[in-house]
Amino acid sequence: MYSFNFAPVFENFDQLIDGAILTMQLTVGGIFLGTLLAVPAAVAKLYGPAPLRWLASAYVEAVRNTPFLVQIFFVFFALPSIGLKFSPNTAALVALAINVGAYSTEIIRAGIMAISPGQIEAGTALGLKPLQVFRYIVFKPAIRAIYPALTSQFIYLMLTSSVVSVISANDLAAAGNNIQLNTFAAFEVYLVITGIYFILSLVLSFVFSAFGRWTFNYPLAR
């Protein structure tokens, strides 16, 4: 009979809290930097000259067809060979941003392509400049259409961040591993960690849902 003992876990709960905070920081930073990569990459794939299209396509395909574990090893272990050395937490952030940026590129590109050419022609006929047409007629409706898929990718990014513990980043998974090694309460530790990840996912889902209602709460014909 197994005797459950959560006392060692809660005695070290401050480590889990610190790890959860870092996990959220990496997630928010990865979302921000990944979006900064994804938007120009999506635009380049659709409207850019051939060299930019090839570069954006190569970036997307390289990331989407390789494991995230290999990507984070490349950032942390391989890039120092050419003078780009990062701390574990910074390397984790860079790898997460590169990864989510590639997947978000394809989501954003699909949203832009879904906009009817007639809407673009109507905006041009009204005298809008090309940048205004893209901003108000193409980009904003496209983001509204793909918002659920994009936020699901962001939540998945938070769950994927658990892999960064392999390079000694001090995230939630790493904190749990350290507690388990010191207490040998593997079942209790990973049960609590599972609950924390679940709560973090619910929090992100609620935040994204509220932000979506606030940002996109206007009629489709507007």
Secondary structure, DSSP 8 states (H G I E B T S, - for coil): ------HHHHHTHHHHHHHHHHHHHHHHHHHHHHHHHHHHHHHHHHHS-HHHHHHHHHHHHHHHTS-HHHHHHIIIIIGGGGT----HHHHHHHHHHHHHHHHHHHHHHHHHHTS-HHHHHHHHHTT--HHHIIIIIIIHHHHHHHHHHHHHHHHHHHHHGGGGGGGT--SHHHHHHHHHHHH--HHHHHHHHHHHHHHHHHHHHHHHHHHHHHHS-S-TT-
